[in-house]
Amino acid sequence: DYIVMGKQTINHFRAANPLLRILVTIREPIARLYSYFAMQLRLHWSPIGHMGKNPCMQRLLLQIGRQGSQAPQFQIKRALSGSKTDAVPLLTPEDIMMTNLACVRPCYPTNASGRGDEARAAVWHDETREDCRNIHFTPLVHSLYALHIRRWLTAFDRSAFLLVRFDEIVVRPTEALARVALFLGIPPFGQAFKVELGRENYTTVKRLLADGAMSPASLRRLEEFFQPHNEQLTELWGQSFW
């Protein structure tokens, strides 16, 4: 999430260390969103009071909660101000994901389509719209990797970055660490270095469909939304990540 920084902050990093090495871990965006929001609900973090308290997210999630969700249910708590923890109706990861999508669209050129010269040049959201306040704190925006990397590339050369897929870290941590060590110019991690293998049943789009955790219609909408953004990442880096 630290890649979501404004140009001024990025330029401060450049001034402090022009030779900075930047390691970016990335994950297939839809699986990332579902996993994040499922964890948030499991730990009873309020998606309404979280993520910078974006006005659009707060308003729409409260509306959905009052109407009641039909999907598998999770209990959340409300934390809009002070110490209030009034119980609110149930939400699901899918509810929050689709709300995040609806709130993000008006905040970027061409409805955040990622298509066209204006959209492909975008590096920040429209700060003149009240509903876009703090939208960059939301996980869907965090997953627009090309948009953020374009912003960093205004200050750093492409060679300053290493992109590592989440899947590599989970399934092949030793190989991922070897790449990181080579990139940073440090001695490789020895055989005695302890690594923990992640669960191989981690969330993927295929598993979400197989488990019925999300509706096919919502998955299609998200895939269509992310497609041009993922294509831009492929163009920037010369490789496809998922």
CYANA upper distance limits for C-alpha pairs under 8 A (distance plus 0.5 A):
  1 ASP  CA    142 HIS  CA      6.52
  3 ILE  CA     24 VAL  CA      8.19
  3 ILE  CA    142 HIS  CA      8.36
  3 ILE  CA    148 HIS  CA      6.97
  3 ILE  CA    149 ILE  CA      8.16
  4 VAL  CA    136 HIS  CA      7.46
  4 VAL  CA    137 PHE  CA      8.48
  4 VAL  CA    142 HIS  CA      7.00
  4 VAL  CA    148 HIS  CA      6.74
  5 MET  CA      9 THR  CA      6.80
  5 MET  CA     10 ILE  CA      7.12
  5 MET  CA    148 HIS  CA      8.41
  6 GLY  CA     10 ILE  CA      6.86
  6 GLY  CA    124 TRP  CA      8.20
  6 GLY  CA    151 ARG  CA      8.33
  7 LYS  CA     11 ASN  CA      6.55
  7 LYS  CA    151 ARG  CA      7.20
  7 LYS  CA    152 TRP  CA      8.06
  8 GLN  CA     12 HIS  CA      6.84
  9 THR  CA     13 PHE  CA      7.02
 10 ILE  CA     14 ARG  CA      6.87
 10 ILE  CA    152 TRP  CA      7.11
 10 ILE  CA    155 ALA  CA      7.52
 11 ASN  CA     15 ALA  CA      6.62
 11 ASN  CA    155 ALA  CA      6.83
 12 HIS  CA     16 ALA  CA      6.63
 13 PHE  CA     17 ASN  CA      6.54
 13 PHE  CA     18 PRO  CA      8.01
 13 PHE  CA     20 LEU  CA      8.35
 14 ARG  CA     18 PRO  CA      5.23
 14 ARG  CA     19 LEU  CA      8.35
 14 ARG  CA     20 LEU  CA      7.89
 14 ARG  CA    155 ALA  CA      6.95
 14 ARG  CA    156 PHE  CA      7.72
 18 PRO  CA    156 PHE  CA      8.04
 19 LEU  CA    160 ALA  CA      7.88
 20 LEU  CA    160 ALA  CA      7.15
 21 ARG  CA    160 ALA  CA      5.51
 21 ARG  CA    161 PHE  CA      6.68
 21 ARG  CA    162 LEU  CA      8.49
 21 ARG  CA    183 PHE  CA      8.49
 21 ARG  CA    184 LEU  CA      7.27
 22 ILE  CA    160 ALA  CA      6.37
 22 ILE  CA    161 PHE  CA      5.26
 22 ILE  CA    162 LEU  CA      6.87
 23 LEU  CA    161 PHE  CA      6.33
 23 LEU  CA    162 LEU  CA      5.45
 23 LEU  CA    163 LEU  CA      6.68
 23 LEU  CA    164 VAL  CA      8.02
 23 LEU  CA    180 VAL  CA      8.40
 24 VAL  CA    161 PHE  CA      7.68
 24 VAL  CA    162 LEU  CA      6.60
 24 VAL  CA    163 LEU  CA      5.34
 24 VAL  CA    164 VAL  CA      6.71
 25 THR  CA    163 LEU  CA      6.30
 25 THR  CA    164 VAL  CA      5.30
 25 THR  CA    165 ARG  CA      6.19
 25 THR  CA    166 PHE  CA      6.68
 26 ILE  CA    143 SER  CA      8.48
 26 ILE  CA    145 TYR  CA      8.30
 26 ILE  CA    163 LEU  CA      7.34
 26 ILE  CA    164 VAL  CA      6.66
 26 ILE  CA    165 ARG  CA      5.48
 26 ILE  CA    166 PHE  CA      6.25
 27 ARG  CA     31 ALA  CA      7.99
 27 ARG  CA     32 ARG  CA      6.53
 27 ARG  CA    143 SER  CA      8.45
 27 ARG  CA    165 ARG  CA      6.26
 27 ARG  CA    166 PHE  CA      5.64
 27 ARG  CA    167 ASP  CA      7.79
 28 GLU  CA     32 ARG  CA      6.58
 28 GLU  CA    204 THR  CA      8.35
 28 GLU  CA    241 PHE  CA      8.46
 28 GLU  CA    242 TRP  CA      6.93
 29 PRO  CA     33 LEU  CA      6.64
 29 PRO  CA    140 LEU  CA      8.06
 29 PRO  CA    143 SER  CA      5.95
 29 PRO  CA    144 LEU  CA      8.42
 29 PRO  CA    226 PHE  CA      8.06
 30 ILE  CA     34 TYR  CA      6.77
 30 ILE  CA    204 THR  CA      8.42
 30 ILE  CA    205 VAL  CA      7.26
 30 ILE  CA    219 LEU  CA      8.40
 30 ILE  CA    222 LEU  CA      7.44
 30 ILE  CA    223 GLU  CA      8.07
 31 ALA  CA     35 SER  CA      6.48
 31 ALA  CA    203 THR  CA      6.17
 31 ALA  CA    204 THR  CA      5.53
 31 ALA  CA    205 VAL  CA      6.20
 32 ARG  CA     36 TYR  CA      6.55
 32 ARG  CA    143 SER  CA      8.38
 32 ARG  CA    203 THR  CA      8.29
 33 LEU  CA     37 PHE  CA      6.67
 33 LEU  CA     97 MET  CA      7.19
 33 LEU  CA    139 PRO  CA      6.87
 33 LEU  CA    140 LEU  CA      7.10
 34 TYR  CA     38 ALA  CA      6.42
 34 TYR  CA     93 PRO  CA      6.31
 34 TYR  CA     94 GLU  CA      7.66
 34 TYR  CA     97 MET  CA      7.64
 34 TYR  CA    203 THR  CA      8.28
 35 SER  CA     39 MET  CA      6.63
 35 SER  CA    203 THR  CA      6.89
 36 TYR  CA     40 GLN  CA      6.66
 36 TYR  CA    139 PRO  CA      8.30
 37 PHE  CA     41 LEU  CA      6.70
 37 PHE  CA     47 PRO  CA      8.37
 37 PHE  CA     93 PRO  CA      5.68
 37 PHE  CA     96 ILE  CA      7.70
 37 PHE  CA     97 MET  CA      8.19
 38 ALA  CA     42 ARG  CA      6.53
 38 ALA  CA     92 THR  CA      8.07
 38 ALA  CA     93 PRO  CA      5.96
 39 MET  CA     43 LEU  CA      6.60
 40 GLN  CA     44 HIS  CA      6.71
 40 GLN  CA     45 TRP  CA      5.60
 40 GLN  CA     46 SER  CA      7.77
 40 GLN  CA     47 PRO  CA      7.73
 41 LEU  CA     45 TRP  CA      6.27
 41 LEU  CA     46 SER  CA      7.65
 41 LEU  CA     47 PRO  CA      8.23
 41 LEU  CA     74 PHE  CA      6.84
 41 LEU  CA     75 GLN  CA      7.45
 41 LEU  CA     76 ILE  CA      6.54
 41 LEU  CA     92 THR  CA      8.32
 41 LEU  CA     93 PRO  CA      8.25
 42 ARG  CA     74 PHE  CA      7.73
 44 HIS  CA     75 GLN  CA      7.56
 44 HIS  CA     76 ILE  CA      5.72
 44 HIS  CA     77 LYS  CA      6.81
 45 TRP  CA     50 HIS  CA      7.86
 45 TRP  CA     76 ILE  CA      7.19
 45 TRP  CA     77 LYS  CA      7.37
 46 SER  CA     50 HIS  CA      6.34
 46 SER  CA     76 ILE  CA      6.32
 46 SER  CA     77 LYS  CA      5.91
 46 SER  CA     78 ARG  CA      6.16
 46 SER  CA     79 ALA  CA      6.85
 47 PRO  CA     51 MET  CA      7.55
 47 PRO  CA     58 GLN  CA      8.50
 47 PRO  CA     96 ILE  CA      8.09
 48 ILE  CA     53 LYS  CA      7.18
 48 ILE  CA     57 MET  CA      7.23
 48 ILE  CA     58 GLN  CA      5.39
 48 ILE  CA     61 LEU  CA      7.16
 48 ILE  CA     62 LEU  CA      7.99
 48 ILE  CA     78 ARG  CA      7.20
 48 ILE  CA     79 ALA  CA      7.64
 48 ILE  CA     80 LEU  CA      7.51
 49 GLY  CA     53 LYS  CA      5.83
 49 GLY  CA     58 GLN  CA      7.70
 49 GLY  CA     78 ARG  CA      7.20
 49 GLY  CA     79 ALA  CA      5.53
 49 GLY  CA     80 LEU  CA      5.47
 49 GLY  CA     81 SER  CA      8.44
 51 MET  CA    134 ASN  CA      8.17
 51 MET  CA    135 ILE  CA      8.48
 51 MET  CA    137 PHE  CA      5.58
 51 MET  CA    138 THR  CA      5.82
 51 MET  CA    139 PRO  CA      8.44
 52 GLY  CA    134 ASN  CA      5.98
 52 GLY  CA    135 ILE  CA      8.05
 52 GLY  CA    137 PHE  CA      6.20
 52 GLY  CA    138 THR  CA      8.10
 53 LYS  CA     57 MET  CA      7.94
 53 LYS  CA     58 GLN  CA      7.10
 53 LYS  CA     80 LEU  CA      8.49
 53 LYS  CA    134 ASN  CA      7.58
 54 ASN  CA     58 GLN  CA      6.70
 54 ASN  CA    131 ASP  CA      7.36
 54 ASN  CA    132 CYS  CA      7.47
 54 ASN  CA    133 ARG  CA      6.29
 54 ASN  CA    134 ASN  CA      5.90
 54 ASN  CA    135 ILE  CA      6.33
 55 PRO  CA     59 ARG  CA      6.64
 55 PRO  CA    130 GLU  CA      7.86
 55 PRO  CA    131 ASP  CA      5.84
 55 PRO  CA    132 CYS  CA      8.02
 55 PRO  CA    133 ARG  CA      7.48
 56 CYS  CA     60 LEU  CA      6.63
 56 CYS  CA    103 CYS  CA      6.32
 56 CYS  CA    131 ASP  CA      5.57
 56 CYS  CA    132 CYS  CA      7.83
 57 MET  CA     61 LEU  CA      6.39
 57 MET  CA     99 THR  CA      7.02
 57 MET  CA    100 ASN  CA      7.01
 57 MET  CA    103 CYS  CA      6.96
 58 GLN  CA     62 LEU  CA      6.69
 59 ARG  CA     63 GLN  CA      6.88
 60 LEU  CA     64 ILE  CA      6.72
 60 LEU  CA     99 THR  CA      7.27
 61 LEU  CA     65 GLY  CA      6.49
 61 LEU  CA     91 LEU  CA      8.47
 61 LEU  CA     95 ASP  CA      8.27
 61 LEU  CA     96 ILE  CA      7.57
 61 LEU  CA     99 THR  CA      7.49
 62 LEU  CA     66 ARG  CA      6.67
 62 LEU  CA     88 VAL  CA      8.47
 63 GLN  CA     67 GLN  CA      6.85
 64 ILE  CA     68 GLY  CA      6.67
 64 ILE  CA     69 SER  CA      7.48
 64 ILE  CA     91 LEU  CA      8.06
 64 ILE  CA     95 ASP  CA      8.19
 65 GLY  CA     69 SER  CA      7.29
 65 GLY  CA     88 VAL  CA      7.11
 65 GLY  CA     89 PRO  CA      5.18
 65 GLY  CA     90 LEU  CA      6.24
 65 GLY  CA     91 LEU  CA      6.54
 66 ARG  CA     88 VAL  CA      8.03
 66 ARG  CA     89 PRO  CA      6.39
 68 GLY  CA     89 PRO  CA      6.74
 68 GLY  CA     90 LEU  CA      6.95
 68 GLY  CA     91 LEU  CA      8.12
 69 SER  CA     73 GLN  CA      8.05
 69 SER  CA     90 LEU  CA      6.89
 69 SER  CA     91 LEU  CA      6.59
 69 SER  CA     92 THR  CA      7.85
 69 SER  CA     95 ASP  CA      8.29
 71 ALA  CA     92 THR  CA      7.11
 72 PRO  CA     92 THR  CA      7.20
 72 PRO  CA    213 ALA  CA      8.38
 73 GLN  CA     90 LEU  CA      6.52
 73 GLN  CA     91 LEU  CA      6.92
 73 GLN  CA     92 THR  CA      6.48
 74 PHE  CA     90 LEU  CA      6.21
 74 PHE  CA     91 LEU  CA      6.55
 74 PHE  CA     92 THR  CA      6.66
 75 GLN  CA     88 VAL  CA      8.43
 75 GLN  CA     89 PRO  CA      7.87
 75 GLN  CA     90 LEU  CA      5.83
 75 GLN  CA     91 LEU  CA      7.59
 76 ILE  CA     87 ALA  CA      7.46
 76 ILE  CA     88 VAL  CA      7.25
 76 ILE  CA     89 PRO  CA      8.21
 76 ILE  CA     90 LEU  CA      7.09
 76 ILE  CA     91 LEU  CA      7.79
 77 LYS  CA     85 THR  CA      6.17
 77 LYS  CA     86 ASP  CA      6.85
 77 LYS  CA     87 ALA  CA      5.68
 77 LYS  CA     88 VAL  CA      6.77
 78 ARG  CA     84 LYS  CA      7.37
 78 ARG  CA     85 THR  CA      5.46
 78 ARG  CA     86 ASP  CA      6.04
 78 ARG  CA     87 ALA  CA      6.62
 78 ARG  CA     88 VAL  CA      6.88
 79 ALA  CA     83 SER  CA      7.50
 79 ALA  CA     84 LYS  CA      6.13
 79 ALA  CA     85 THR  CA      5.98
 79 ALA  CA     86 ASP  CA      8.22
 80 LEU  CA     84 LYS  CA      7.48
 91 LEU  CA     95 ASP  CA      6.63
 91 LEU  CA     96 ILE  CA      7.82
 92 THR  CA     96 ILE  CA      7.05
 93 PRO  CA     97 MET  CA      6.57
 94 GLU  CA     98 MET  CA      6.62
 94 GLU  CA    214 MET  CA      6.74
 94 GLU  CA    218 SER  CA      8.22
 95 ASP  CA     99 THR  CA      6.69
 96 ILE  CA    100 ASN  CA      6.50
 97 MET  CA    101 LEU  CA      6.82
 97 MET  CA    140 LEU  CA      8.16
 98 MET  CA    102 ALA  CA      6.75
 98 MET  CA    218 SER  CA      7.80
 99 THR  CA    103 CYS  CA      6.69
100 ASN  CA    104 VAL  CA      6.61
100 ASN  CA    138 THR  CA      7.74
100 ASN  CA    140 LEU  CA      6.98
101 LEU  CA    105 ARG  CA      6.83
101 LEU  CA    140 LEU  CA      7.48
101 LEU  CA    222 LEU  CA      8.44
102 ALA  CA    106 PRO  CA      8.33
103 CYS  CA    107 CYS  CA      8.01
103 CYS  CA    131 ASP  CA      8.03
103 CYS  CA    132 CYS  CA      8.03
103 CYS  CA    135 ILE  CA      8.38
104 VAL  CA    108 TYR  CA      7.73
104 VAL  CA    112 ALA  CA      7.60
104 VAL  CA    132 CYS  CA      7.92
104 VAL  CA    135 ILE  CA      7.30
104 VAL  CA    140 LEU  CA      8.31
104 VAL  CA    141 VAL  CA      7.84
105 ARG  CA    111 ASN  CA      5.12
105 ARG  CA    112 ALA  CA      5.30
105 ARG  CA    113 SER  CA      8.12
106 PRO  CA    111 ASN  CA      5.71
106 PRO  CA    112 ALA  CA      7.37
106 PRO  CA    132 CYS  CA      8.31
107 CYS  CA    111 ASN  CA      7.67
107 CYS  CA    112 ALA  CA      7.52
107 CYS  CA    125 HIS  CA      5.78
107 CYS  CA    126 ASP  CA      5.67
107 CYS  CA    127 GLU  CA      8.43
107 CYS  CA    129 ARG  CA      7.97
107 CYS  CA    132 CYS  CA      6.14
107 CYS  CA    135 ILE  CA      8.40
108 TYR  CA    112 ALA  CA      5.16
108 TYR  CA    119 ALA  CA      7.81
108 TYR  CA    122 ALA  CA      7.90
108 TYR  CA    124 TRP  CA      7.99
108 TYR  CA    125 HIS  CA      5.76
108 TYR  CA    126 ASP  CA      6.69
109 PRO  CA    113 SER  CA      7.94
109 PRO  CA    114 GLY  CA      8.39
109 PRO  CA    118 GLU  CA      6.92
109 PRO  CA    119 ALA  CA      5.60
109 PRO  CA    122 ALA  CA      7.61
110 THR  CA    114 GLY  CA      7.86
110 THR  CA    115 ARG  CA      7.81
110 THR  CA    116 GLY  CA      8.34
110 THR  CA    118 GLU  CA      8.17
110 THR  CA    119 ALA  CA      6.71
112 ALA  CA    119 ALA  CA      7.44
113 SER  CA    119 ALA  CA      7.47
113 SER  CA    225 PHE  CA      7.10
113 SER  CA    228 PRO  CA      7.78
114 GLY  CA    119 ALA  CA      5.48
114 GLY  CA    120 ARG  CA      6.24
114 GLY  CA    228 PRO  CA      6.03
114 GLY  CA    229 HIS  CA      6.23
115 ARG  CA    119 ALA  CA      6.12
115 ARG  CA    120 ARG  CA      6.81
115 ARG  CA    228 PRO  CA      7.11
116 GLY  CA    120 ARG  CA      6.60
117 ASP  CA    121 ALA  CA      6.61
118 GLU  CA    122 ALA  CA      6.85
120 ARG  CA    147 LEU  CA      8.38
120 ARG  CA    232 GLN  CA      8.47
122 ALA  CA    147 LEU  CA      7.21
123 VAL  CA    147 LEU  CA      5.85
123 VAL  CA    148 HIS  CA      6.88
123 VAL  CA    150 ARG  CA      7.12
123 VAL  CA    151 ARG  CA      6.04
124 TRP  CA    147 LEU  CA      8.29
125 HIS  CA    132 CYS  CA      7.77
125 HIS  CA    135 ILE  CA      8.23
125 HIS  CA    136 HIS  CA      8.02
126 ASP  CA    132 CYS  CA      7.15
127 GLU  CA    132 CYS  CA      6.82
127 GLU  CA    133 ARG  CA      6.97
128 THR  CA    132 CYS  CA      8.26
129 ARG  CA    133 ARG  CA      7.48
131 ASP  CA    135 ILE  CA      8.46
134 ASN  CA    138 THR  CA      8.22
135 ILE  CA    141 VAL  CA      7.75
136 HIS  CA    141 VAL  CA      6.12
136 HIS  CA    142 HIS  CA      7.46
137 PHE  CA    141 VAL  CA      7.73
137 PHE  CA    142 HIS  CA      7.82
138 THR  CA    142 HIS  CA      7.05
139 PRO  CA    143 SER  CA      6.87
140 LEU  CA    144 LEU  CA      7.43
144 LEU  CA    148 HIS  CA      7.30
144 LEU  CA    226 PHE  CA      8.29
144 LEU  CA    229 HIS  CA      6.85
144 LEU  CA    230 ASN  CA      8.36
145 TYR  CA    149 ILE  CA      6.60
145 TYR  CA    229 HIS  CA      8.01
145 TYR  CA    230 ASN  CA      8.27
145 TYR  CA    233 LEU  CA      7.24
146 ALA  CA    150 ARG  CA      6.49
146 ALA  CA    229 HIS  CA      6.85
146 ALA  CA    230 ASN  CA      7.78
146 ALA  CA    232 GLN  CA      6.43
146 ALA  CA    233 LEU  CA      5.30
146 ALA  CA    236 LEU  CA      7.90
147 LEU  CA    151 ARG  CA      7.19
147 LEU  CA    229 HIS  CA      8.24
148 HIS  CA    152 TRP  CA      7.01
149 ILE  CA    153 LEU  CA      6.53
150 ARG  CA    154 THR  CA      7.24
151 ARG  CA    155 ALA  CA      8.24
152 TRP  CA    156 PHE  CA      6.64
153 LEU  CA    157 ASP  CA      6.47
153 LEU  CA    158 ARG  CA      7.03
156 PHE  CA    160 ALA  CA      6.96
157 ASP  CA    161 PHE  CA      8.35
162 LEU  CA    180 VAL  CA      8.20
162 LEU  CA    183 PHE  CA      7.57
164 VAL  CA    168 GLU  CA      7.59
164 VAL  CA    169 ILE  CA      8.15
164 VAL  CA    176 ALA  CA      7.81
165 ARG  CA    169 ILE  CA      7.29
165 ARG  CA    241 PHE  CA      7.76
166 PHE  CA    170 VAL  CA      6.81
167 ASP  CA    171 VAL  CA      6.47
167 ASP  CA    172 ARG  CA      8.24
168 GLU  CA    172 ARG  CA      5.52
168 GLU  CA    173 PRO  CA      6.77
168 GLU  CA    175 GLU  CA      8.25
168 GLU  CA    176 ALA  CA      6.59
169 ILE  CA    173 PRO  CA      4.96
169 ILE  CA    176 ALA  CA      6.29
169 ILE  CA    177 LEU  CA      8.50
169 ILE  CA    198 GLY  CA      8.42
170 VAL  CA    197 LEU  CA      6.47
170 VAL  CA    198 GLY  CA      5.01
170 VAL  CA    199 ARG  CA      7.50
170 VAL  CA    200 GLU  CA      7.95
171 VAL  CA    197 LEU  CA      6.71
171 VAL  CA    198 GLY  CA      6.63
171 VAL  CA    199 ARG  CA      8.20
171 VAL  CA    200 GLU  CA      7.16
172 ARG  CA    176 ALA  CA      6.82
172 ARG  CA    197 LEU  CA      8.00
173 PRO  CA    177 LEU  CA      6.55
173 PRO  CA    195 VAL  CA      7.29
173 PRO  CA    196 GLU  CA      8.10
173 PRO  CA    197 LEU  CA      7.34
174 THR  CA    178 ALA  CA      6.77
174 THR  CA    195 VAL  CA      7.60
175 GLU  CA    179 ARG  CA      6.97
176 ALA  CA    180 VAL  CA      6.84
177 LEU  CA    181 ALA  CA      6.59
177 LEU  CA    188 PRO  CA      8.43
177 LEU  CA    189 PHE  CA      7.71
178 ALA  CA    182 LEU  CA      6.74
178 ALA  CA    188 PRO  CA      6.49
178 ALA  CA    189 PHE  CA      7.38
179 ARG  CA    183 PHE  CA      6.61
180 VAL  CA    184 LEU  CA      6.62
181 ALA  CA    185 GLY  CA      6.44
181 ALA  CA    186 ILE  CA      5.71
181 ALA  CA    187 PRO  CA      6.89
181 ALA  CA    188 PRO  CA      5.97
181 ALA  CA    189 PHE  CA      7.86
182 LEU  CA    186 ILE  CA      6.95
182 LEU  CA    187 PRO  CA      8.16
182 LEU  CA    188 PRO  CA      7.61
189 PHE  CA    193 PHE  CA      6.66
203 THR  CA    207 ARG  CA      6.90
203 THR  CA    208 LEU  CA      7.51
204 THR  CA    208 LEU  CA      6.75
205 VAL  CA    209 LEU  CA      6.84
206 LYS  CA    210 ALA  CA      6.69
207 ARG  CA    211 ASP  CA      6.36
208 LEU  CA    212 GLY  CA      6.50
208 LEU  CA    213 ALA  CA      5.60
208 LEU  CA    214 MET  CA      6.59
209 LEU  CA    213 ALA  CA      7.03
209 LEU  CA    214 MET  CA      6.99
209 LEU  CA    215 SER  CA      8.00
209 LEU  CA    216 PRO  CA      7.39
214 MET  CA    218 SER  CA      7.39
214 MET  CA    219 LEU  CA      7.40
215 SER  CA    219 LEU  CA      6.94
216 PRO  CA    220 ARG  CA      6.60
217 ALA  CA    221 ARG  CA      6.82
218 SER  CA    222 LEU  CA      6.77
219 LEU  CA    223 GLU  CA      6.55
220 ARG  CA    224 GLU  CA      6.56
221 ARG  CA    225 PHE  CA      6.67
222 LEU  CA    226 PHE  CA      6.62
223 GLU  CA    227 GLN  CA      6.38
224 GLU  CA    228 PRO  CA      8.34
225 PHE  CA    229 HIS  CA      8.24
226 PHE  CA    230 ASN  CA      6.46
227 GLN  CA    231 GLU  CA      6.62
228 PRO  CA    232 GLN  CA      6.70
229 HIS  CA    233 LEU  CA      6.98
230 ASN  CA    234 THR  CA      6.86
231 GLU  CA    235 GLU  CA      6.75
231 GLU  CA    240 SER  CA      8.46
232 GLN  CA    236 LEU  CA      6.60
233 LEU  CA    237 TRP  CA      6.64
233 LEU  CA    240 SER  CA      8.25
234 THR  CA    238 GLY  CA      5.85
234 THR  CA    239 GLN  CA      5.50
234 THR  CA    240 SER  CA      5.50
234 THR  CA    241 PHE  CA      7.76
235 GLU  CA    239 GLN  CA      7.71
